Amino acid sequence: MAETRKLLPTVGPLLADHLIRLSPDDRRLRFGGLFMPDDVLRRYAEAIDWAHAWQVGWFEAGAMRGLVQLSLPRRDSEAKAPWMKQGTAEFGVSVEPPWRRRGVATKLIRHAVAVARNREVRDLYMVCQPENEPMRRLARKVGLGLTYAAGEVVGHVALASPDSETAEAERALEAAAANGRGAVAWPRAAS
Ligand SMILES: CC(C)(COP(=O)(O)OP(=O)(O)OC[C@H]1O[C@@H](n2cnc3c(N)ncnc32)[C@H](O)[C@@H]1OP(=O)(O)O)[C@@H](O)C(=O)NCCC(=O)NCCS
Protein backbone atom coordinates (compact mmCIF):
# COMPACT_ATOMS: atom_id res chain seq x y z
CA MET A 1 0.00 0.00 0.00
CA ALA A 2 1.28 3.46 -0.85
CA GLU A 3 2.41 5.68 2.01
CA THR A 4 3.56 9.29 2.30
CA ARG A 5 6.25 10.09 4.88
CA LYS A 6 8.34 13.03 5.91
CA LEU A 7 11.93 11.92 5.43
CA LEU A 8 14.41 11.53 8.23
CA PRO A 9 18.01 12.65 7.72
CA THR A 10 19.01 8.99 7.94
CA VAL A 11 17.39 8.16 4.61
CA GLY A 12 19.68 10.17 2.33
CA PRO A 13 20.58 6.99 0.39
CA LEU A 14 16.87 6.29 -0.36
CA LEU A 15 16.54 9.81 -1.65
CA ALA A 16 19.57 9.34 -3.92
CA ASP A 17 18.21 5.98 -5.14
CA HIS A 18 14.96 7.66 -6.20
CA LEU A 19 16.75 10.44 -8.07
CA ILE A 20 19.06 7.93 -9.75
CA ARG A 21 16.03 6.00 -11.08
CA LEU A 22 15.08 9.14 -13.05
CA SER A 23 16.32 9.38 -16.66
CA PRO A 24 19.04 11.90 -17.59
CA ASP A 25 16.36 14.16 -19.11
CA ASP A 26 14.20 14.02 -15.99
CA ARG A 27 17.23 14.82 -13.82
CA ARG A 28 17.97 17.81 -16.03
CA LEU A 29 14.36 19.01 -15.72
CA ARG A 30 14.44 18.52 -11.97
CA PHE A 31 17.79 20.27 -11.41
CA GLY A 32 17.54 23.48 -13.46
CA GLY A 33 19.03 22.13 -16.67
CA LEU A 34 22.10 20.61 -15.00
CA PHE A 35 23.63 17.29 -15.97
CA MET A 36 23.42 15.13 -12.83
CA PRO A 37 25.28 11.80 -13.05
CA ASP A 38 24.79 9.16 -10.35
CA ASP A 39 27.82 10.11 -8.26
CA VAL A 40 26.78 13.77 -8.23
CA LEU A 41 23.29 12.79 -7.05
CA ARG A 42 24.79 10.66 -4.25
CA ARG A 43 26.94 13.59 -3.10
CA TYR A 44 23.94 15.93 -3.40
CA ALA A 45 21.89 13.65 -1.10
CA GLU A 46 24.76 13.40 1.40
CA ALA A 47 25.23 17.18 1.49
CA ILE A 48 21.60 18.14 2.20
CA ASP A 49 21.35 20.76 4.95
CA TRP A 50 18.49 19.14 6.86
CA ALA A 51 18.09 22.20 9.09
CA HIS A 52 16.88 24.19 6.08
CA ALA A 53 15.32 21.46 3.94
CA TRP A 54 12.26 19.28 4.43
CA GLN A 55 11.54 16.28 2.26
CA VAL A 56 8.37 14.28 1.86
CA GLY A 57 8.53 10.94 0.08
CA TRP A 58 5.81 8.79 -1.49
CA PHE A 59 6.54 5.09 -1.06
CA GLU A 60 5.14 2.20 -3.06
CA ALA A 61 6.39 -1.23 -4.12
CA GLY A 62 9.20 -1.19 -1.56
CA ALA A 63 10.84 2.08 -2.56
CA MET A 64 10.42 5.84 -2.63
CA ARG A 65 8.77 6.63 -5.97
CA GLY A 66 8.02 10.33 -5.48
CA LEU A 67 9.71 13.15 -3.61
CA VAL A 68 9.06 16.79 -2.84
CA GLN A 69 11.93 18.87 -1.52
CA LEU A 70 11.24 22.13 0.27
CA SER A 71 14.19 24.47 0.86
CA LEU A 72 14.21 27.51 3.12
CA PRO A 73 16.96 30.13 2.82
CA ARG A 74 19.63 30.27 5.50
CA ARG A 75 19.42 33.32 7.75
CA ASP A 76 22.76 34.55 6.48
CA SER A 77 21.82 34.09 2.82
CA GLU A 78 22.80 37.07 0.68
CA ALA A 79 21.49 35.59 -2.57
CA LYS A 80 19.19 37.91 -4.50
CA ALA A 81 16.66 35.44 -5.95
CA PRO A 82 13.13 36.03 -4.57
CA TRP A 83 13.08 32.53 -3.00
CA MET A 84 16.28 33.28 -1.07
CA LYS A 85 14.65 36.01 1.00
CA GLN A 86 13.45 35.37 4.55
CA GLY A 87 9.81 34.23 4.71
CA THR A 88 10.08 32.34 1.42
CA ALA A 89 10.79 28.78 0.33
CA GLU A 90 11.29 26.89 -2.92
CA PHE A 91 10.17 23.39 -3.81
CA GLY A 92 11.15 20.79 -6.39
CA VAL A 93 9.27 17.58 -7.10
CA SER A 94 9.90 14.32 -8.91
CA VAL A 95 7.90 11.15 -9.57
CA GLU A 96 9.21 8.01 -11.25
CA PRO A 97 7.62 7.36 -14.68
CA PRO A 98 5.49 4.28 -13.84
CA TRP A 99 3.73 6.24 -11.09
CA ARG A 100 3.02 9.44 -13.03
CA ARG A 101 -0.40 10.93 -13.87
CA ARG A 102 -1.86 9.45 -10.70
CA GLY A 103 -1.86 12.67 -8.69
CA VAL A 104 1.29 11.79 -6.71
CA ALA A 105 3.08 15.09 -7.36
CA THR A 106 -0.11 17.02 -6.63
CA LYS A 107 -0.41 15.26 -3.29
CA LEU A 108 3.28 15.81 -2.45
CA ILE A 109 3.07 19.52 -3.25
CA ARG A 110 0.06 19.85 -0.92
CA HIS A 111 2.19 18.31 1.84
CA ALA A 112 5.03 20.72 1.05
CA VAL A 113 2.57 23.62 1.34
CA ALA A 114 1.49 22.42 4.80
CA VAL A 115 5.09 22.06 5.96
CA ALA A 116 5.95 25.51 4.56
CA ARG A 117 2.94 27.16 6.22
CA ASN A 118 3.94 25.57 9.54
CA ARG A 119 7.27 27.44 9.18
CA GLU A 120 5.55 30.77 8.52
CA VAL A 121 6.57 30.76 4.88
CA ARG A 122 4.58 33.51 3.15
CA ASP A 123 5.79 33.07 -0.44
CA LEU A 124 6.39 29.68 -2.01
CA TYR A 125 8.31 29.37 -5.28
CA MET A 126 9.11 26.72 -7.88
CA VAL A 127 11.62 27.17 -10.71
CA CYS A 128 11.54 24.99 -13.81
CA GLN A 129 12.77 24.89 -17.38
CA PRO A 130 10.50 26.57 -19.97
CA GLU A 131 10.16 23.30 -21.93
CA ASN A 132 8.84 21.46 -18.87
CA GLU A 133 5.20 21.46 -19.86
CA PRO A 134 4.13 18.78 -17.35
CA MET A 135 5.54 20.90 -14.50
CA ARG A 136 4.05 24.12 -15.85
CA ARG A 137 0.62 22.48 -16.05
CA LEU A 138 1.01 20.91 -12.64
CA ALA A 139 2.09 24.23 -11.11
CA ARG A 140 -0.96 26.01 -12.49
CA LYS A 141 -3.19 23.21 -11.29
CA VAL A 142 -1.98 23.56 -7.70
CA GLY A 143 -2.44 27.33 -7.79
CA LEU A 144 0.95 28.80 -8.69
CA GLY A 145 1.12 31.86 -10.92
CA LEU A 146 3.87 31.57 -13.56
CA THR A 147 6.28 34.20 -14.88
CA TYR A 148 9.13 33.81 -17.37
CA ALA A 149 12.49 35.33 -16.47
CA ALA A 150 16.09 34.77 -17.53
CA GLY A 151 15.33 31.55 -19.40
CA GLU A 152 13.41 29.98 -16.52
CA VAL A 153 9.81 29.67 -15.44
CA VAL A 154 9.17 30.89 -11.91
CA GLY A 155 6.04 29.73 -10.11
CA HIS A 156 4.77 31.58 -7.07
CA VAL A 157 1.93 31.29 -4.60
CA ALA A 158 1.26 33.31 -1.46
CA LEU A 159 0.60 31.08 1.54
CA ALA A 160 -1.79 31.52 4.45
CA SER A 161 -0.78 31.24 8.12
CA PRO A 162 -0.53 27.80 9.71
CA ASP A 163 -3.66 26.36 11.26
CA SER A 164 -4.78 23.19 13.00
CA GLU A 165 -5.10 21.38 9.65
CA THR A 166 -1.51 22.12 8.58
CA ALA A 167 -0.24 21.14 12.05
CA GLU A 168 -2.20 17.87 11.90
CA ALA A 169 -1.03 17.16 8.35
CA GLU A 170 2.60 17.44 9.40
CA ARG A 171 2.05 15.38 12.55
CA ALA A 172 0.64 12.59 10.38
CA LEU A 173 3.68 12.72 8.08
CA GLU A 174 6.01 12.51 11.08
CA ALA A 175 4.08 9.62 12.60
CA ALA A 176 4.40 7.76 9.30
CA ALA A 177 8.13 8.49 9.28
CA ALA A 178 8.54 7.22 12.83
CA ASN A 179 6.55 4.06 12.06
CA GLY A 180 8.54 3.49 8.90
CA ARG A 181 12.05 4.03 10.14
CA GLY A 182 12.07 4.07 13.94
CA ALA A 183 11.85 7.20 16.08
CA VAL A 184 14.77 9.48 15.29
CA ALA A 185 14.95 13.07 16.51
CA TRP A 186 14.19 15.74 13.90
CA PRO A 187 16.85 18.35 13.30
CA ARG A 188 15.69 21.75 14.50
CA ALA A 189 15.59 24.62 12.04
CA ALA A 190 18.49 27.00 12.62
CA SER A 191 17.21 30.17 14.27
C1 LIG B 1 6.38 16.88 -13.33
C2 LIG B 1 6.13 15.61 -12.51
C3 LIG B 1 6.65 15.82 -11.08
C4 LIG B 1 4.61 15.34 -12.48
O1 LIG B 1 4.35 14.25 -11.59
P1 LIG B 1 2.93 13.48 -11.58
O2 LIG B 1 2.83 12.71 -10.33
O3 LIG B 1 2.77 12.75 -12.86
O4 LIG B 1 1.89 14.70 -11.58
P2 LIG B 1 0.32 14.60 -11.24
O5 LIG B 1 -0.19 13.24 -11.54
O6 LIG B 1 0.09 15.13 -9.88
O7 LIG B 1 -0.24 15.60 -12.34
C5 LIG B 1 -1.05 16.72 -12.01
C6 LIG B 1 -1.31 17.54 -13.28
O8 LIG B 1 -0.08 17.99 -13.85
C7 LIG B 1 -0.21 18.02 -15.29
N1 LIG B 1 0.69 17.01 -15.88
C8 LIG B 1 1.47 16.11 -15.23
N2 LIG B 1 2.18 15.39 -16.12
C9 LIG B 1 1.85 15.85 -17.35
C10 LIG B 1 2.25 15.51 -18.67
N3 LIG B 1 3.15 14.52 -18.92
N4 LIG B 1 1.72 16.20 -19.72
C11 LIG B 1 0.83 17.18 -19.50
N5 LIG B 1 0.37 17.55 -18.26
C12 LIG B 1 0.89 16.88 -17.21
C13 LIG B 1 -1.65 17.66 -15.58
O9 LIG B 1 -2.42 18.85 -15.55
C14 LIG B 1 -1.99 16.77 -14.39
O10 LIG B 1 -3.36 16.68 -14.13
P3 LIG B 1 -4.23 15.55 -14.90
O11 LIG B 1 -3.49 14.25 -14.77
O12 LIG B 1 -5.54 15.57 -14.16
O13 LIG B 1 -4.33 16.01 -16.32
C15 LIG B 1 6.83 14.37 -13.18
O14 LIG B 1 6.48 14.33 -14.54
C16 LIG B 1 8.35 14.38 -13.03
O15 LIG B 1 8.90 13.87 -12.04
N6 LIG B 1 9.07 14.95 -14.02
C17 LIG B 1 10.54 14.96 -14.01
C18 LIG B 1 11.13 15.89 -12.92
C19 LIG B 1 10.60 17.30 -13.08
O16 LIG B 1 10.44 17.84 -14.16
N7 LIG B 1 10.33 17.93 -11.93
C20 LIG B 1 9.84 19.31 -11.87
C21 LIG B 1 10.94 20.29 -11.65
S1 LIG B 1 10.66 21.16 -10.15
The ligand as an SDF file (V2000), in Angstrom:
LIG
                    3D

 48 50  0  0  0  0  0  0  0  0999 V2000
    6.3850   16.8850  -13.3300 C   0  0  0  0  0  0  0  0  0  0  0  0
    6.1350   15.6080  -12.5080 C   0  0  0  0  0  0  0  0  0  0  0  0
    6.6540   15.8230  -11.0830 C   0  0  0  0  0  0  0  0  0  0  0  0
    4.6070   15.3440  -12.4780 C   0  0  0  0  0  0  0  0  0  0  0  0
    4.3530   14.2520  -11.5860 O   0  0  0  0  0  0  0  0  0  0  0  0
    2.9300   13.4830  -11.5750 P   0  0  0  0  0  0  0  0  0  0  0  0
    2.8260   12.7090  -10.3340 O   0  0  0  0  0  0  0  0  0  0  0  0
    2.7700   12.7510  -12.8640 O   0  0  0  0  0  0  0  0  0  0  0  0
    1.8940   14.6960  -11.5790 O   0  0  0  0  0  0  0  0  0  0  0  0
    0.3210   14.6010  -11.2370 P   0  0  0  0  0  0  0  0  0  0  0  0
   -0.1940   13.2350  -11.5420 O   0  0  0  0  0  0  0  0  0  0  0  0
    0.0930   15.1290   -9.8770 O   0  0  0  0  0  0  0  0  0  0  0  0
   -0.2420   15.6030  -12.3430 O   0  0  0  0  0  0  0  0  0  0  0  0
   -1.0470   16.7230  -12.0120 C   0  0  0  0  0  0  0  0  0  0  0  0
   -1.3140   17.5370  -13.2780 C   0  0  0  0  0  0  0  0  0  0  0  0
   -0.0810   17.9880  -13.8530 O   0  0  0  0  0  0  0  0  0  0  0  0
   -0.2140   18.0150  -15.2880 C   0  0  0  0  0  0  0  0  0  0  0  0
    0.6940   17.0110  -15.8830 N   0  0  0  0  0  0  0  0  0  0  0  0
    1.4690   16.1090  -15.2320 C   0  0  0  0  0  0  0  0  0  0  0  0
    2.1830   15.3890  -16.1240 N   0  0  0  0  0  0  0  0  0  0  0  0
    1.8500   15.8460  -17.3480 C   0  0  0  0  0  0  0  0  0  0  0  0
    2.2550   15.5100  -18.6720 C   0  0  0  0  0  0  0  0  0  0  0  0
    3.1470   14.5240  -18.9220 N   0  0  0  0  0  0  0  0  0  0  0  0
    1.7170   16.1980  -19.7160 N   0  0  0  0  0  0  0  0  0  0  0  0
    0.8300   17.1770  -19.4960 C   0  0  0  0  0  0  0  0  0  0  0  0
    0.3740   17.5490  -18.2620 N   0  0  0  0  0  0  0  0  0  0  0  0
    0.8920   16.8840  -17.2050 C   0  0  0  0  0  0  0  0  0  0  0  0
   -1.6520   17.6590  -15.5840 C   0  0  0  0  0  0  0  0  0  0  0  0
   -2.4200   18.8520  -15.5530 O   0  0  0  0  0  0  0  0  0  0  0  0
   -1.9910   16.7740  -14.3860 C   0  0  0  0  0  0  0  0  0  0  0  0
   -3.3560   16.6820  -14.1250 O   0  0  0  0  0  0  0  0  0  0  0  0
   -4.2350   15.5520  -14.8980 P   0  0  0  0  0  0  0  0  0  0  0  0
   -3.4850   14.2460  -14.7700 O   0  0  0  0  0  0  0  0  0  0  0  0
   -5.5420   15.5670  -14.1620 O   0  0  0  0  0  0  0  0  0  0  0  0
   -4.3350   16.0150  -16.3230 O   0  0  0  0  0  0  0  0  0  0  0  0
    6.8310   14.3680  -13.1790 C   0  0  0  0  0  0  0  0  0  0  0  0
    6.4810   14.3300  -14.5370 O   0  0  0  0  0  0  0  0  0  0  0  0
    8.3550   14.3840  -13.0310 C   0  0  0  0  0  0  0  0  0  0  0  0
    8.9030   13.8680  -12.0440 O   0  0  0  0  0  0  0  0  0  0  0  0
    9.0680   14.9520  -14.0240 N   0  0  0  0  0  0  0  0  0  0  0  0
   10.5400   14.9630  -14.0080 C   0  0  0  0  0  0  0  0  0  0  0  0
   11.1340   15.8920  -12.9210 C   0  0  0  0  0  0  0  0  0  0  0  0
   10.5960   17.2960  -13.0760 C   0  0  0  0  0  0  0  0  0  0  0  0
   10.4380   17.8450  -14.1590 O   0  0  0  0  0  0  0  0  0  0  0  0
   10.3310   17.9310  -11.9250 N   0  0  0  0  0  0  0  0  0  0  0  0
    9.8390   19.3070  -11.8710 C   0  0  0  0  0  0  0  0  0  0  0  0
   10.9430   20.2910  -11.6480 C   0  0  0  0  0  0  0  0  0  0  0  0
   10.6560   21.1640  -10.1540 S   0  0  0  0  0  0  0  0  0  0  0  0
  1  2  1  0
  2  3  1  0
  2  4  1  0
  2 36  1  0
  4  5  1  0
  5  6  1  0
  6  7  2  0
  6  8  1  0
  6  9  1  0
  9 10  1  0
 10 11  2  0
 10 12  1  0
 10 13  1  0
 13 14  1  0
 14 15  1  0
 15 16  1  0
 15 30  1  0
 16 17  1  0
 17 18  1  0
 17 28  1  0
 18 19  1  0
 18 27  1  0
 19 20  2  0
 20 21  1  0
 21 22  1  0
 21 27  2  0
 22 23  1  0
 22 24  2  0
 24 25  1  0
 25 26  2  0
 26 27  1  0
 28 29  1  0
 28 30  1  0
 30 31  1  0
 31 32  1  0
 32 33  2  0
 32 34  1  0
 32 35  1  0
 36 37  1  0
 36 38  1  0
 38 39  2  0
 38 40  1  0
 40 41  1  0
 41 42  1  0
 42 43  1  0
 43 44  2  0
 43 45  1  0
 45 46  1  0
 46 47  1  0
 47 48  1  0
M  END
$$$$
